[in-house]
């Protein structure tokens, strides 16, 4: 995505009073460095990332303060029966706890 297209897409992310809920479906490069939309309050993580810095960056998008926002949720999809997904969650766990989230290793059944 070019700079002009990206700027135009980001401009559409301004929440409107009494408007519909804001939903952003994006890949990591789109919501990585430079992305700013503090109205977001929920993250669905559906990729096997392991690097703590990337986790901090992605979750930081929903932890930013915004008027009326009272919670921030992360839904982390993983599969204990799939090696790469299970090991990625274990590697991400310290990042979650450093951000104040519960340790996902204790939530896995």
Contact map, one row per residue, 1 for C-alpha under 8 A:
1110110000000000000000000000000000000000000000000000000000000000000000000000000000000000000000000000000000000
1111110000000000000000000000000000000000000000000000000000000000000000000000000000000000000000000000000000000
1111111000000000000000000000000000000000000000000000000000000000000000000000000000000000000000000000000000000
0111111100000000000000000000000000000000000000000000000000000000000000000000000000000000000000000000000000000
1111111110000000000000000000000000000000000000000000000000000000000000000000000000000000000000000000000000000
1111111111000000000000000000000000000000000000000000000000000000000000000000000000000000000000000000000000000
0011111111100000000000000000000000000000000000000000000000000000000000000000000000000000000000000000000000000
0001111111110000000000000000000000000000000000000000000000000000000000000000000000000000000000000000000000000
0000111111111000000000000000000000000000000000000000000000000000000000000000000000000000000000000000000000000
0000011111111100000000000000000000100000000000000000000000000000000000000000000000000000000000000000000000000
0000001111111100000000000000000000000000000000000000000000000000000000000000000000000000000000000000000000000
0000000111111100000000000000000000000000000000000000000000000000000000000000000000000000000000000000000000000
0000000011111110000001000000000000001000000000000000000000000000000000000000000000000000000000000000000000000
0000000001111111000000000000000000001000000000000000000000000000000000000000000000000000000000000000000000000
0000000000001111101011000000000000000010000000000000000000000000000000000000000000000000000000000000000000000
0000000000000111111100000000000000000000000000000000000000000000000000000000000000000000000000000000000000000
0000000000000011111000000000000000000000000000000000000000000000000000000000000000000000000000000000000000000
0000000000000001111100000000000000000000000000000000000000000000000000000000000000000000000000000000000000000
0000000000000011111110000000000000000000000000000000000000000000000000000000000000000000000000000000000000000
0000000000000001011111000000000000000000000000000000000000000000000000000000000000000000000000000000000000000
0000000000000010001111100000000000000000000000000000000000000000000000000000000000000000000000000000000000000
0000000000001010000111110000000000000011000000000000000000000000000000000000000000000000000000000000000000000
0000000000000000000011111000000000000001000000000000000000000000000000000000000000000000000000000000000000000
0000000000000000000001111100000000000000000000000000000000000000000000000000000000000000000000000000000000000
0000000000000000000000111110000000000000000000000000000000000000000000000000000000000000000000000000000000000
0000000000000000000000011111011000000000000000000000000000000000000000000000000000000000000000000000000000000
0000000000000000000000001111111000000000000000000000000000000000000000000000000000000000000000000000000000000
0000000000000000000000000111111100000000000000000000000000000000000000000000000000000000000000000000000000000
0000000000000000000000000011111110000000000000000000000000000000000000000000000000000000000000000000000000000
0000000000000000000000000111111100100000000000000000000000000000000000000000000000000000000000000000000000000
0000000000000000000000000111111111100000000000000000000001000000000000000000000000000000000000000000000000000
0000000000000000000000000001111111100000000000000000000011000000000000000000000000000000000000000000000000000
0000000000000000000000000000101111100000000000000000000010000000000000000000000000000000000000000000000000000
0000000000000000000000000000001111110000000000000000000000000000000000000000000000000000000000000000000000000
0000000001000000000000000000011111111000000000000000000000001000000000000000000000000000000000000000000000000
0000000000000000000000000000000001111100000000000000000000001000000000000000000000000000000000000000000000000
0000000000001100000000000000000000111111000000000000000000001000000000000000000000000000000000000000000000000
0000000000000000000000000000000000011111100000000000000000001111110000000000000000000000000000000000000000000
0000000000000010000001000000000000001111100000000000000000000101110010000000000000000000000000000000000000000
0000000000000000000001100000000000001111110000000000000000001100000000000000000000000000000000000000000000000
0000000000000000000000000000000000000111111000000000000000000110000010111000000000000000000000000000000000000
0000000000000000000000000000000000000001111100000000000000000100000000011110000000000000000000000000000000000
0000000000000000000000000000000000000000111110000000000001100100000000001110000000000000000000000000000000000
0000000000000000000000000000000000000000011111000000000000000000000000000111100000000000000000000000000000000
0000000000000000000000000000000000000000001111100000000000000000000000000111100000000000000000000000000000000
0000000000000000000000000000000000000000000111110000000000000000000000000001110000000000000000000000000000000
0000000000000000000000000000000000000000000011111000000000000000000000000000100000000000000000000000000000000
0000000000000000000000000000000000000000000001111100000000000000000000000000010000011001100000000000000000000
0000000000000000000000000000000000000000000000111110011000000000000000000000000000000001100100000000000000000
0000000000000000000000000000000000000000000000011111011000000000000000000000000000000001101100000000000000000
0000000000000000000000000000000000000000000000001111111000000000000000000000000000000000001100000000000000000
0000000000000000000000000000000000000000000000000111111100000000000000000000000000000000001101100000000000000
0000000000000000000000000000000000000000000000000011111110000000000000000000000000000000000000000000000000000
0000000000000000000000000000000000000000000000001111111111000000000000000000000000000000000000000000000000000
0000000000000000000000000000000000000000000000001111111111100000000000000000000000000000000100110000000000000
0000000000000000000000000000000000000000000000000001111111110000000000000000000000000000000000100010000000000
0000000000000000000000000000000110000000000000000000111111111000000000000000000000000000000000000000000000000
0000000000000000000000000000001100000000001000000000011111111100000000000000000000000000000000000000000000000
0000000000000000000000000000000000000000001000000000001111111110000000000100000000000000000000000000000000000
0000000000000000000000000000000000000000000000000000000111111111000000000000000000000000000000000000000000000
0000000000000000000000000000000000111101000000000000000011111111000000000000000000000000000000000000000000000
0000000000000000000000000000000000000111111000000000000001111111000000011000000000000000000000000000000000000
0000000000000000000000000000000000000100100000000000000000111111100000010000000000000000000000000000000000000
0000000000000000000000000000000000000110000000000000000000011111110000000000000000000000000000000000000000000
0000000000000000000000000000000000000110000000000000000000000011111010000000000000000000000000000000000000000
0000000000000000000000000000000000000110000000000000000000000001111110000000000000000000000000000000000000000
0000000000000000000000000000000000000000000000000000000000000000111110000000000000000000000000000000000000000
0000000000000000000000000000000000000000000000000000000000000000011111000000000000000000000000000000000000000
0000000000000000000000000000000000000010100000000000000000000000111111100000000000000000000000000000000000000
0000000000000000000000000000000000000000000000000000000000000000000111110000000000000000000000000000000000000
0000000000000000000000000000000000000000100000000000000000000000000011111000000000000000000000000000000000000
0000000000000000000000000000000000000000110000000000000000000110000001111100000000000000000000000000000000000
0000000000000000000000000000000000000000111000000000000000000100000000111110000000000000000000000000000000000
0000000000000000000000000000000000000000011110000000000000100000000000011111000000000000000000000000000000000
0000000000000000000000000000000000000000011110000000000000000000000000001111100000000000000000000000000000000
0000000000000000000000000000000000000000000111000000000000000000000000000111110000000000000000000000000000000
0000000000000000000000000000000000000000000111100000000000000000000000000011111000000000000000000000000000000
0000000000000000000000000000000000000000000001010000000000000000000000000001111100001100100000000000000000000
0000000000000000000000000000000000000000000000000000000000000000000000000000111111001100000000000000000000000
0000000000000000000000000000000000000000000000000000000000000000000000000000011111101100000000000000000000000
0000000000000000000000000000000000000000000000000000000000000000000000000000001111100100000000000000000000000
0000000000000000000000000000000000000000000000000000000000000000000000000000001111111100000000000000000000000
0000000000000000000000000000000000000000000000000000000000000000000000000000000111111110000000000000000000000
0000000000000000000000000000000000000000000000010000000000000000000000000000000001111111000000000000000000000
0000000000000000000000000000000000000000000000010000000000000000000000000000011101111111100000000000000000000
0000000000000000000000000000000000000000000000000000000000000000000000000000011111111111110000000000000000000
0000000000000000000000000000000000000000000000000000000000000000000000000000000000111111111000000000000000000
0000000000000000000000000000000000000000000000011100000000000000000000000000000000011111111100000000000000000
0000000000000000000000000000000000000000000000011100000000000000000000000000010000001111111110000000000110000
0000000000000000000000000000000000000000000000000000000000000000000000000000000000000111111110000000000010000
0000000000000000000000000000000000000000000000000111000000000000000000000000000000000011111111000000000000000
0000000000000000000000000000000000000000000000001111001000000000000000000000000000000001111111110000000000000
0000000000000000000000000000000000000000000000000000000000000000000000000000000000000000111111111000001110000
0000000000000000000000000000000000000000000000000001000000000000000000000000000000000000001111111100001000000
0000000000000000000000000000000000000000000000000001001100000000000000000000000000000000000111111110000000000
0000000000000000000000000000000000000000000000000000001000000000000000000000000000000000000111111111111100000
0000000000000000000000000000000000000000000000000000000000000000000000000000000000000000000011111111111000000
0000000000000000000000000000000000000000000000000000000000000000000000000000000000000000000001111111100000000
0000000000000000000000000000000000000000000000000000000100000000000000000000000000000000000000111111100000000
0000000000000000000000000000000000000000000000000000000000000000000000000000000000000000000000011111110000000
0000000000000000000000000000000000000000000000000000000000000000000000000000000000000000000000011111111000000
0000000000000000000000000000000000000000000000000000000000000000000000000000000000000000000000011001111100000
0000000000000000000000000000000000000000000000000000000000000000000000000000000000000000000011011000111111100
0000000000000000000000000000000000000000000000000000000000000000000000000000000000000000100010010000011111110
0000000000000000000000000000000000000000000000000000000000000000000000000000000000000000110010000000001111110
0000000000000000000000000000000000000000000000000000000000000000000000000000000000000000000000000000001111110
0000000000000000000000000000000000000000000000000000000000000000000000000000000000000000000000000000001111111
0000000000000000000000000000000000000000000000000000000000000000000000000000000000000000000000000000000111111
0000000000000000000000000000000000000000000000000000000000000000000000000000000000000000000000000000000000111
